Amino acid sequence: MSQPKAGLLKAFAADFHADLTMIAVIGDSLRDLQAAEAVGAKPILVKTGKGRQTLLNNPQLNIPVFENLYDAAQHLIS
């Protein structure tokens, strides 16, 4: 688990009184995805940045995967 990133998400939730189980966390690294899962958020992987390598290194991931941030955002607002 990525403690610093999970801590950042918890701080966000405390500051904004947010329910993390209702929030999607979009990232390109395994640490991003693990942090989202650690706090009960919904992880989404984008293939930009480190995302393609993250997917290659972790083919067992069972989460939504998008080509880029735009595609992920379009999915979330559709």
N, C-alpha and C positions, 0 to 999 in steps of 0.2 A: 504494500500500500504506500502511496505517496503522501506522507504526513504533512509536508509543507503545503502542498496543493489542497489536500483535504482540509487543512486548517484555514486556508484562504476561503474555501467554499463555506465553511462553518461561520467564519467571520462575516461574510456577505449575508448569510441567512440571519445572523443575529442583528446586524446593522439595519437590514431591510425587512425584518420579520417575515422572511420568505420560507416557505415549505419546500425544502430541497427535493422532496419526492415529486414535486410538480415542475421541476426545472430540468431542461436539457443542458448538458455540458458538452460542447463541441471541442474536440481536440485532435491533435495529430500524433500524440505519443501514448505509449502504454501507460505512463505515469498519469497523464490526463484522464484516461479512461478508468484507471484504478481509483483515482481520487473521487471521480463521480460516483462510482459504485460504492466506495467506502462511506459516503454520506447519503446514499439512497437516491441520488440524482440519476437521470437517464443519460448514459454515455452515447455519444455519436462520434464516429471517426470520419475525418476528412482525409483524402489521399494527398492533399497538398502538403508542403513542408516535409515532415518525417512520416507522414501518413502511409505512403506506399510501403516503406520499409517496415513500419509497424505492422501492417497487414501481412506482409511476407513472413515476418518473424513470429506472427501469432495467428496462423490460419484458423485456429479454433474459435476466434472471436465470434460471438453471436449477438452482434449489435448492428444498428443501422450504419451503413458506410456510404459516403457520398464523394463525388469527384472533387468538390470544392465547397467553400463556405457558402457561396451563393445557393448551390443546390440543396445544402442542408437547411438553410434558412427558408427556402421555398417550400421544402417538405414541412417544416414546422408551422408555417403560416397557411398551408393549404387545408 
